[in-house]
Amino acid sequence: MNFKSNFSSISEMINKIKPWSKKITVLFASVCILFICIGLLTTIQPAYRLSSSTINEWTRQIDGASFLYLIQMENKSFQMAYPEENESIVLSDLAFQMATSIKPNDPRSLLGRELPGFETYDSKIIVAGEGTDYTNLPIESSAPLESVLKEREATGLPEEETNPPGDQQIEGQPTTGDKNVVFIYNTHNRESFLPHLPEDTTINQVWHSEVNITKVSDRLKKSLEVNGIGASVDHTDFGNVLNENGWEYWQSYNASRPIVETALANNKDFNYVFDLHRDSQRRDVTTLNIDGQDYARLAFVVGSDYNNDKNLKLATELHNKINEKYPKLSRTVITQGGSGNNGVYNQDLSPNSIVIEFGGIDNTMEELYRTADAFAEVFGDYYWDAEKVQGNP
């Protein structure tokens, strides 16, 4: 009887231990797998590691509403915030999109990888002016650095000033006094214009060391000052900076970033930062006739790879105000980023920093100067209205 009783007790103990043994085995196996994964992630070559930038690139492709949908599955209080116009998300589609970065409703996400040059159109239109679509968005200059730095003659040079804005401020116009509140620079400072280059110049050779977009920056500075707004223009030749550092042309923003950082650090009055560029689109896209005079059209570009809410707000407001006074002069506001693009454009350094495309390769300085004057006039109204709202004298 004692033997049977002991055997029965042992059996009961074994039966009680069995469930725990399974859990311990699973726990031990999980710990082993965890250590193996950590070992793999820390020992593989850096090029193959799962970095935060990789995760960011995956999640950047997903619409924000998708994450809200997943959260509200666990916390029902988030259902109130989920947009009613959005359809319910199919998890299999979401997983496919995260794994492949292909958006079923956007063929550019697939074709951009297969067709050379198609990634040029991988931008998002925030505000589309009349006639603007994905076929005629601003095209960022791209060329071998040797071509950018090549010395070229300039012909058909404009006079130093074409209908100058004047040296005196508008009577009764408020002024920033000795303060320069706008900082202007040109990351692609050698971007030039065909009408001022030899006739045999191709569209891939529109670069010049002197006759270039920096002249538009100088004109904009003078026009802003007429409207009472102090401005400063940086004249750094970033082409030379790239060459001295052994960098490629696509690294231009690496070259210009220290200049912007230094400018903002040395002058706390700089509230606005404008990086002026020349679009590579042709004349039919970049030119507008107003009352018998041709103007170079504008386009605003905001990077999408940083917290760009304030920068985007500024670009959108300026676009709308310009078109109120000069209908159709501003073509569009777009965001740009992701693979193959800088996506920041130094705009993370200031909430009021934007890229402005002035005209295209076929525009003349006279047309560009008209637009610079118009932009300065509209920005002056915008600036002084903002000062009144903020209660600044």
Contacts in CASP RR format, 6 or more apart in sequence:
PFRMAT RR
TARGET T0000
AUTHOR 0000-0000-0000
METHOD contacts of the structure
MODEL  1
MNFKSNFSSISEMINKIKPWSKKITVLFASVCILFICIGLLTTIQPAYRL
SSSTINEWTRQIDGASFLYLIQMENKSFQMAYPEENESIVLSDLAFQMAT
SIKPNDPRSLLGRELPGFETYDSKIIVAGEGTDYTNLPIESSAPLESVLK
EREATGLPEEETNPPGDQQIEGQPTTGDKNVVFIYNTHNRESFLPHLPED
TTINQVWHSEVNITKVSDRLKKSLEVNGIGASVDHTDFGNVLNENGWEYW
QSYNASRPIVETALANNKDFNYVFDLHRDSQRRDVTTLNIDGQDYARLAF
VVGSDYNNDKNLKLATELHNKINEKYPKLSRTVITQGGSGNNGVYNQDLS
PNSIVIEFGGIDNTMEELYRTADAFAEVFGDYYWDAEKVQGNP
41 49 0 8 1.000
41 50 0 8 1.000
57 101 0 8 1.000
57 338 0 8 1.000
57 339 0 8 1.000
58 98 0 8 1.000
58 101 0 8 1.000
59 67 0 8 1.000
59 98 0 8 1.000
60 305 0 8 1.000
60 338 0 8 1.000
61 97 0 8 1.000
61 98 0 8 1.000
61 101 0 8 1.000
61 103 0 8 1.000
61 109 0 8 1.000
62 94 0 8 1.000
62 97 0 8 1.000
62 98 0 8 1.000
65 82 0 8 1.000
65 83 0 8 1.000
65 86 0 8 1.000
65 89 0 8 1.000
66 89 0 8 1.000
66 94 0 8 1.000
68 78 0 8 1.000
68 81 0 8 1.000
68 82 0 8 1.000
69 82 0 8 1.000
69 86 0 8 1.000
69 88 0 8 1.000
69 89 0 8 1.000
70 89 0 8 1.000
71 78 0 8 1.000
72 78 0 8 1.000
72 79 0 8 1.000
72 81 0 8 1.000
72 82 0 8 1.000
93 104 0 8 1.000
96 102 0 8 1.000
97 103 0 8 1.000
97 104 0 8 1.000
101 109 0 8 1.000
102 109 0 8 1.000
102 110 0 8 1.000
103 109 0 8 1.000
108 118 0 8 1.000
108 121 0 8 1.000
108 122 0 8 1.000
108 134 0 8 1.000
111 118 0 8 1.000
112 118 0 8 1.000
112 119 0 8 1.000
112 121 0 8 1.000
112 122 0 8 1.000
113 119 0 8 1.000
119 339 0 8 1.000
119 340 0 8 1.000
120 137 0 8 1.000
120 139 0 8 1.000
120 140 0 8 1.000
121 134 0 8 1.000
121 135 0 8 1.000
121 137 0 8 1.000
122 336 0 8 1.000
122 337 0 8 1.000
122 338 0 8 1.000
122 341 0 8 1.000
123 134 0 8 1.000
123 137 0 8 1.000
123 138 0 8 1.000
123 334 0 8 1.000
123 335 0 8 1.000
123 336 0 8 1.000
123 337 0 8 1.000
124 304 0 8 1.000
124 334 0 8 1.000
124 335 0 8 1.000
124 336 0 8 1.000
125 132 0 8 1.000
125 133 0 8 1.000
125 134 0 8 1.000
125 137 0 8 1.000
125 332 0 8 1.000
125 333 0 8 1.000
125 334 0 8 1.000
126 302 0 8 1.000
126 312 0 8 1.000
126 315 0 8 1.000
126 316 0 8 1.000
126 332 0 8 1.000
126 333 0 8 1.000
126 334 0 8 1.000
126 335 0 8 1.000
127 316 0 8 1.000
127 319 0 8 1.000
127 320 0 8 1.000
127 332 0 8 1.000
127 333 0 8 1.000
128 332 0 8 1.000
129 323 0 8 1.000
129 328 0 8 1.000
129 330 0 8 1.000
129 331 0 8 1.000
129 332 0 8 1.000
130 328 0 8 1.000
131 331 0 8 1.000
132 331 0 8 1.000
132 332 0 8 1.000
136 281 0 8 1.000
136 285 0 8 1.000
137 299 0 8 1.000
137 332 0 8 1.000
137 334 0 8 1.000
138 277 0 8 1.000
138 279 0 8 1.000
138 280 0 8 1.000
138 281 0 8 1.000
138 299 0 8 1.000
138 301 0 8 1.000
138 331 0 8 1.000
138 332 0 8 1.000
138 334 0 8 1.000
138 357 0 8 1.000
139 279 0 8 1.000
139 280 0 8 1.000
139 281 0 8 1.000
140 277 0 8 1.000
140 280 0 8 1.000
140 341 0 8 1.000
141 188 0 8 1.000
141 191 0 8 1.000
141 277 0 8 1.000
141 278 0 8 1.000
141 280 0 8 1.000
142 249 0 8 1.000
142 250 0 8 1.000
143 204 0 8 1.000
143 207 0 8 1.000
143 249 0 8 1.000
144 249 0 8 1.000
145 239 0 8 1.000
145 242 0 8 1.000
145 243 0 8 1.000
145 247 0 8 1.000
145 248 0 8 1.000
145 249 0 8 1.000
147 204 0 8 1.000
147 205 0 8 1.000
147 207 0 8 1.000
148 190 0 8 1.000
148 207 0 8 1.000
148 239 0 8 1.000
148 249 0 8 1.000
149 190 0 8 1.000
149 207 0 8 1.000
149 239 0 8 1.000
149 240 0 8 1.000
149 243 0 8 1.000
150 205 0 8 1.000
150 207 0 8 1.000
151 209 0 8 1.000
152 197 0 8 1.000
152 198 0 8 1.000
152 201 0 8 1.000
152 205 0 8 1.000
152 207 0 8 1.000
152 208 0 8 1.000
153 197 0 8 1.000
153 198 0 8 1.000
154 192 0 8 1.000
154 196 0 8 1.000
154 197 0 8 1.000
154 208 0 8 1.000
154 210 0 8 1.000
154 211 0 8 1.000
155 196 0 8 1.000
155 197 0 8 1.000
155 198 0 8 1.000
155 199 0 8 1.000
156 195 0 8 1.000
156 196 0 8 1.000
157 196 0 8 1.000
157 211 0 8 1.000
158 196 0 8 1.000
158 364 0 8 1.000
158 365 0 8 1.000
158 366 0 8 1.000
162 365 0 8 1.000
162 366 0 8 1.000
162 369 0 8 1.000
163 366 0 8 1.000
163 369 0 8 1.000
163 370 0 8 1.000
164 222 0 8 1.000
165 219 0 8 1.000
165 222 0 8 1.000
165 223 0 8 1.000
165 226 0 8 1.000
165 373 0 8 1.000
165 376 0 8 1.000
166 222 0 8 1.000
166 226 0 8 1.000
168 226 0 8 1.000
169 175 0 8 1.000
169 225 0 8 1.000
169 226 0 8 1.000
169 227 0 8 1.000
169 228 0 8 1.000
170 226 0 8 1.000
170 227 0 8 1.000
170 228 0 8 1.000
173 226 0 8 1.000
173 227 0 8 1.000
173 228 0 8 1.000
174 228 0 8 1.000
174 384 0 8 1.000
174 387 0 8 1.000
175 228 0 8 1.000
175 229 0 8 1.000
175 230 0 8 1.000
176 228 0 8 1.000
176 229 0 8 1.000
176 230 0 8 1.000
176 269 0 8 1.000
177 228 0 8 1.000
177 230 0 8 1.000
179 230 0 8 1.000
179 269 0 8 1.000
180 230 0 8 1.000
180 231 0 8 1.000
180 232 0 8 1.000
180 267 0 8 1.000
180 269 0 8 1.000
180 270 0 8 1.000
181 229 0 8 1.000
181 230 0 8 1.000
181 231 0 8 1.000
181 269 0 8 1.000
181 270 0 8 1.000
181 271 0 8 1.000
181 272 0 8 1.000
181 383 0 8 1.000
182 221 0 8 1.000
182 224 0 8 1.000
182 229 0 8 1.000
182 230 0 8 1.000
182 231 0 8 1.000
182 232 0 8 1.000
182 270 0 8 1.000
182 271 0 8 1.000
182 272 0 8 1.000
182 273 0 8 1.000
182 274 0 8 1.000
183 231 0 8 1.000
183 232 0 8 1.000
183 234 0 8 1.000
183 260 0 8 1.000
183 263 0 8 1.000
183 264 0 8 1.000
183 267 0 8 1.000
183 270 0 8 1.000
183 272 0 8 1.000
183 273 0 8 1.000
183 274 0 8 1.000
184 217 0 8 1.000
184 220 0 8 1.000
184 221 0 8 1.000
184 231 0 8 1.000
184 232 0 8 1.000
184 233 0 8 1.000
184 234 0 8 1.000
184 273 0 8 1.000
184 274 0 8 1.000
184 275 0 8 1.000
184 276 0 8 1.000
185 217 0 8 1.000
185 233 0 8 1.000
185 234 0 8 1.000
185 236 0 8 1.000
185 256 0 8 1.000
185 259 0 8 1.000
185 260 0 8 1.000
185 263 0 8 1.000
185 273 0 8 1.000
185 274 0 8 1.000
185 275 0 8 1.000
185 276 0 8 1.000
186 212 0 8 1.000
186 213 0 8 1.000
186 214 0 8 1.000
186 217 0 8 1.000
186 234 0 8 1.000
186 238 0 8 1.000
186 275 0 8 1.000
186 276 0 8 1.000
186 277 0 8 1.000
187 238 0 8 1.000
187 252 0 8 1.000
187 253 0 8 1.000
187 255 0 8 1.000
187 256 0 8 1.000
187 275 0 8 1.000
187 277 0 8 1.000
187 345 0 8 1.000
187 346 0 8 1.000
188 213 0 8 1.000
188 238 0 8 1.000
188 252 0 8 1.000
188 277 0 8 1.000
188 278 0 8 1.000
189 212 0 8 1.000
189 213 0 8 1.000
189 214 0 8 1.000
189 235 0 8 1.000
189 236 0 8 1.000
189 237 0 8 1.000
189 238 0 8 1.000
189 239 0 8 1.000
190 207 0 8 1.000
190 208 0 8 1.000
190 209 0 8 1.000
190 212 0 8 1.000
190 237 0 8 1.000
190 239 0 8 1.000
191 206 0 8 1.000
191 207 0 8 1.000
191 212 0 8 1.000
191 213 0 8 1.000
191 277 0 8 1.000
191 278 0 8 1.000
192 206 0 8 1.000
192 207 0 8 1.000
192 208 0 8 1.000
192 211 0 8 1.000
192 212 0 8 1.000
192 213 0 8 1.000
192 278 0 8 1.000
192 361 0 8 1.000
193 206 0 8 1.000
193 211 0 8 1.000
193 212 0 8 1.000
193 278 0 8 1.000
193 360 0 8 1.000
193 361 0 8 1.000
193 362 0 8 1.000
193 363 0 8 1.000
193 364 0 8 1.000
193 365 0 8 1.000
193 368 0 8 1.000
194 201 0 8 1.000
194 203 0 8 1.000
194 206 0 8 1.000
194 361 0 8 1.000
194 362 0 8 1.000
195 362 0 8 1.000
195 363 0 8 1.000
195 364 0 8 1.000
195 365 0 8 1.000
196 208 0 8 1.000
196 211 0 8 1.000
196 364 0 8 1.000
196 365 0 8 1.000
197 205 0 8 1.000
197 206 0 8 1.000
197 208 0 8 1.000
197 211 0 8 1.000
203 280 0 8 1.000
203 361 0 8 1.000
206 278 0 8 1.000
206 280 0 8 1.000
206 361 0 8 1.000
209 237 0 8 1.000
212 278 0 8 1.000
213 276 0 8 1.000
213 277 0 8 1.000
213 278 0 8 1.000
213 358 0 8 1.000
214 233 0 8 1.000
214 235 0 8 1.000
215 365 0 8 1.000
215 368 0 8 1.000
216 276 0 8 1.000
216 358 0 8 1.000
216 365 0 8 1.000
216 368 0 8 1.000
216 369 0 8 1.000
216 372 0 8 1.000
217 233 0 8 1.000
217 276 0 8 1.000
218 233 0 8 1.000
219 368 0 8 1.000
219 369 0 8 1.000
219 372 0 8 1.000
219 373 0 8 1.000
220 231 0 8 1.000
220 233 0 8 1.000
220 274 0 8 1.000
220 276 0 8 1.000
220 372 0 8 1.000
220 375 0 8 1.000
220 376 0 8 1.000
221 230 0 8 1.000
221 231 0 8 1.000
221 232 0 8 1.000
221 233 0 8 1.000
223 372 0 8 1.000
223 373 0 8 1.000
223 375 0 8 1.000
223 376 0 8 1.000
223 377 0 8 1.000
224 230 0 8 1.000
224 231 0 8 1.000
224 376 0 8 1.000
224 379 0 8 1.000
224 380 0 8 1.000
225 231 0 8 1.000
226 376 0 8 1.000
227 376 0 8 1.000
227 377 0 8 1.000
227 379 0 8 1.000
227 380 0 8 1.000
228 380 0 8 1.000
229 376 0 8 1.000
229 379 0 8 1.000
229 380 0 8 1.000
229 383 0 8 1.000
232 263 0 8 1.000
232 267 0 8 1.000
232 270 0 8 1.000
234 259 0 8 1.000
234 263 0 8 1.000
236 256 0 8 1.000
236 259 0 8 1.000
238 252 0 8 1.000
238 255 0 8 1.000
238 256 0 8 1.000
239 249 0 8 1.000
239 252 0 8 1.000
239 255 0 8 1.000
241 247 0 8 1.000
241 255 0 8 1.000
242 248 0 8 1.000
242 249 0 8 1.000
242 251 0 8 1.000
242 252 0 8 1.000
242 255 0 8 1.000
245 255 0 8 1.000
247 254 0 8 1.000
247 255 0 8 1.000
253 342 0 8 1.000
253 344 0 8 1.000
253 345 0 8 1.000
253 346 0 8 1.000
256 275 0 8 1.000
256 346 0 8 1.000
257 346 0 8 1.000
257 349 0 8 1.000
260 273 0 8 1.000
260 346 0 8 1.000
260 349 0 8 1.000
260 350 0 8 1.000
260 353 0 8 1.000
261 349 0 8 1.000
263 270 0 8 1.000
263 273 0 8 1.000
264 270 0 8 1.000
264 273 0 8 1.000
264 349 0 8 1.000
264 350 0 8 1.000
270 350 0 8 1.000
271 350 0 8 1.000
271 352 0 8 1.000
272 314 0 8 1.000
272 350 0 8 1.000
272 352 0 8 1.000
272 353 0 8 1.000
272 383 0 8 1.000
273 346 0 8 1.000
273 347 0 8 1.000
273 349 0 8 1.000
273 350 0 8 1.000
273 352 0 8 1.000
273 353 0 8 1.000
273 354 0 8 1.000
274 353 0 8 1.000
274 354 0 8 1.000
274 356 0 8 1.000
275 345 0 8 1.000
275 346 0 8 1.000
275 353 0 8 1.000
275 354 0 8 1.000
275 355 0 8 1.000
275 356 0 8 1.000
276 356 0 8 1.000
276 358 0 8 1.000
277 301 0 8 1.000
277 355 0 8 1.000
277 356 0 8 1.000
277 357 0 8 1.000
277 358 0 8 1.000
278 357 0 8 1.000
278 358 0 8 1.000
278 359 0 8 1.000
278 360 0 8 1.000
278 361 0 8 1.000
278 363 0 8 1.000
279 285 0 8 1.000
279 286 0 8 1.000
279 299 0 8 1.000
279 357 0 8 1.000
279 358 0 8 1.000
279 359 0 8 1.000
279 360 0 8 1.000
279 361 0 8 1.000
280 360 0 8 1.000
280 361 0 8 1.000
281 359 0 8 1.000
281 360 0 8 1.000
281 361 0 8 1.000
282 360 0 8 1.000
282 361 0 8 1.000
282 362 0 8 1.000
283 360 0 8 1.000
283 362 0 8 1.000
283 363 0 8 1.000
285 297 0 8 1.000
285 331 0 8 1.000
285 360 0 8 1.000
286 296 0 8 1.000
286 297 0 8 1.000
286 331 0 8 1.000
286 359 0 8 1.000
286 360 0 8 1.000
286 362 0 8 1.000
286 363 0 8 1.000
287 294 0 8 1.000
287 295 0 8 1.000
287 296 0 8 1.000
287 297 0 8 1.000
287 359 0 8 1.000
287 362 0 8 1.000
287 363 0 8 1.000
287 367 0 8 1.000
288 294 0 8 1.000
288 295 0 8 1.000
288 297 0 8 1.000
288 328 0 8 1.000
288 329 0 8 1.000
289 295 0 8 1.000
290 326 0 8 1.000
290 327 0 8 1.000
290 329 0 8 1.000
293 370 0 8 1.000
294 364 0 8 1.000
294 367 0 8 1.000
294 370 0 8 1.000
295 326 0 8 1.000
295 329 0 8 1.000
295 367 0 8 1.000
295 370 0 8 1.000
295 371 0 8 1.000
295 374 0 8 1.000
296 358 0 8 1.000
296 359 0 8 1.000
296 360 0 8 1.000
296 363 0 8 1.000
296 367 0 8 1.000
296 368 0 8 1.000
296 370 0 8 1.000
296 371 0 8 1.000
297 328 0 8 1.000
297 329 0 8 1.000
297 330 0 8 1.000
297 331 0 8 1.000
297 359 0 8 1.000
297 371 0 8 1.000
298 319 0 8 1.000
298 322 0 8 1.000
298 329 0 8 1.000
298 330 0 8 1.000
298 331 0 8 1.000
298 356 0 8 1.000
298 357 0 8 1.000
298 358 0 8 1.000
298 359 0 8 1.000
298 371 0 8 1.000
298 375 0 8 1.000
299 330 0 8 1.000
299 331 0 8 1.000
299 332 0 8 1.000
299 333 0 8 1.000
299 334 0 8 1.000
299 356 0 8 1.000
299 357 0 8 1.000
300 315 0 8 1.000
300 316 0 8 1.000
300 318 0 8 1.000
300 319 0 8 1.000
300 330 0 8 1.000
300 332 0 8 1.000
300 333 0 8 1.000
300 334 0 8 1.000
300 354 0 8 1.000
300 355 0 8 1.000
300 356 0 8 1.000
300 357 0 8 1.000
301 315 0 8 1.000
301 334 0 8 1.000
301 335 0 8 1.000
301 336 0 8 1.000
301 345 0 8 1.000
301 354 0 8 1.000
301 355 0 8 1.000
301 356 0 8 1.000
301 357 0 8 1.000
302 308 0 8 1.000
302 311 0 8 1.000
302 312 0 8 1.000
302 315 0 8 1.000
302 333 0 8 1.000
302 334 0 8 1.000
302 335 0 8 1.000
302 336 0 8 1.000
302 345 0 8 1.000
302 347 0 8 1.000
302 354 0 8 1.000
302 355 0 8 1.000
303 311 0 8 1.000
303 335 0 8 1.000
303 336 0 8 1.000
303 337 0 8 1.000
303 341 0 8 1.000
303 342 0 8 1.000
303 343 0 8 1.000
303 344 0 8 1.000
303 345 0 8 1.000
303 347 0 8 1.000
303 355 0 8 1.000
304 335 0 8 1.000
304 336 0 8 1.000
304 337 0 8 1.000
304 338 0 8 1.000
304 343 0 8 1.000
305 337 0 8 1.000
305 338 0 8 1.000
305 342 0 8 1.000
305 343 0 8 1.000
305 344 0 8 1.000
306 343 0 8 1.000
306 344 0 8 1.000
306 347 0 8 1.000
306 348 0 8 1.000
307 348 0 8 1.000
308 335 0 8 1.000
308 347 0 8 1.000
310 351 0 8 1.000
310 352 0 8 1.000
311 347 0 8 1.000
311 351 0 8 1.000
311 352 0 8 1.000
311 353 0 8 1.000
311 354 0 8 1.000
312 333 0 8 1.000
312 335 0 8 1.000
314 351 0 8 1.000
314 352 0 8 1.000
314 354 0 8 1.000
315 333 0 8 1.000
315 354 0 8 1.000
316 333 0 8 1.000
317 382 0 8 1.000
318 330 0 8 1.000
318 354 0 8 1.000
318 378 0 8 1.000
318 379 0 8 1.000
318 382 0 8 1.000
319 330 0 8 1.000
319 332 0 8 1.000
319 333 0 8 1.000
321 378 0 8 1.000
321 381 0 8 1.000
321 382 0 8 1.000
322 329 0 8 1.000
322 330 0 8 1.000
322 374 0 8 1.000
322 375 0 8 1.000
322 378 0 8 1.000
323 329 0 8 1.000
323 330 0 8 1.000
325 374 0 8 1.000
325 377 0 8 1.000
325 378 0 8 1.000
326 374 0 8 1.000
326 378 0 8 1.000
329 371 0 8 1.000
329 374 0 8 1.000
336 343 0 8 1.000
337 343 0 8 1.000
345 353 0 8 1.000
345 355 0 8 1.000
346 353 0 8 1.000
347 353 0 8 1.000
347 354 0 8 1.000
347 355 0 8 1.000
356 375 0 8 1.000
358 368 0 8 1.000
358 371 0 8 1.000
358 372 0 8 1.000
359 367 0 8 1.000
359 368 0 8 1.000
359 371 0 8 1.000
END
